[in-house]
Every structure is written in structure tokens, then in C-alpha cells.
Amino acid sequence: MNMVGYLVNVPEGLSGEKGIYYNYILAANGLFIEASNPMLAARVPVAECQVRGLAPMKAKIALTYGSIPQHFFDLALDTFLAAPDKERYVAVTAAAGYHLYVPVQDESDASVVYEMGDSVVLDIHSHGHMPAFFSHQTDDKDETGLKLYAVVGRLNATPVVRLRVGVYGYFHSLTWRDVFDGSLTRAVESEEEEVKTESDLHGITGPDAPELQHHSSWLRWDRFFRR
């Protein structure tokens, strides 16, 4: 078996031999890369194009233990707000469930150095007072694994969080609901949003709220690569 697989998404399904580490897939709407590890599976676009005669694909992620509970982000945000003028790092690991990992770290106002933990599914780092963004010069070079990534900025005002999934150097933006279970109440996903409180969310989370489809329900791990 090859280290890397090269597949074609024909109307009847995937054609070709899968690789050990990851697969490139040519579809009607472009080129994708997909990979999996014990913590998550992901498929993200590499390049957009139109290929006649093939079937289209979508970007997907599937977390082995389901959506990450909201309180993990709340704990990370508390850690960042304790030193809002510094960059800090927190991670969520996935081994028999989710766990918070906060290593000893060397912090400054523009960088953070830390020891990487085992079974990390989500890296979160803060940007202090700066905007929440992924640096092409630093983050894109460092975040080359198969993992979820988050950055939290504007800690001197309303915190802003941005999320993405990385598949060996290819990235795809995500929303809060793609990763977390629960509600984002103490931060926003763009600087134009207003922060929501628990009372604001009562109408969509109370007993009379309409049932919402959980994103994990259609990202079943055992069927992920069949779609």
C-alpha cells in the first residue's frame, strides 16, 4: 500500500487505492485531502476547479468523542483573560474522552513557547490585545498536523475566536458549532457580532426550543469516508 492515496470521486463512488497516511481526492468541484487519526477524521479542499463527469464532495470533520463541551472553551478563555496582554496556550486532548491540557510555558506579548502534549485534538492560543487571526508566517508553518486549531484575540474588549481544521498543511475555516457543543456566550466569531448572554440564548435553548440537528449526527465516524 502507498503512503499517499490518489482517488477519483466518480458517480458510483471513490475509485483508486487509499494511502496509509492520507488521500488526495479529485472531485467534480476540486481537489480534496482526507485523513484520520484516533481523535478525528477530516476532509478539506485543496484547490477549487470544475472537473466534468465526476461527483462533487464537501469538506467534513468527525470527532471521535463527539463535539467538545463548551466548558473547555470557557476554561481556556478564563486562562487567557487572567493575562490579557500575553500570548498563552491551552489544548484539549482526546484519550478516553476530552481533557484540558495547560503546559508550563514561556509567554510574551507576541509569542508563546510550550511543550506539546500527547493526543491533542485542539490547539488554542491567545493573541492578547491583537485581533484573532492565523499568521501565515508563524501559525501556518507550525500547525502542520491533523488537528483542530483556535485563536482568541481582542482580550482587552469582547474576545473574538476563530477556528480551523488543519490536514497536514491544508486548512479549512470552521464555525463554533462545527467544533463545540453548547453556546458561545462570552466571545464572538467576528468583531461585528455582539456578545450573547445566557438569557439571550434562553429562547433557543429552553424546553420549548425547536430541535436542532447536531452536527455530529451526520458525521458518523464509521461512515465518514463512505460519503
Summary of the structure (lengths in Angstrom):
residues: 227
radius of gyration: 18.7
end to end distance: 22.1
largest distance: 54.9
contacts: 671
relative contact order: 0.15
helix: 15%
strand: 37%
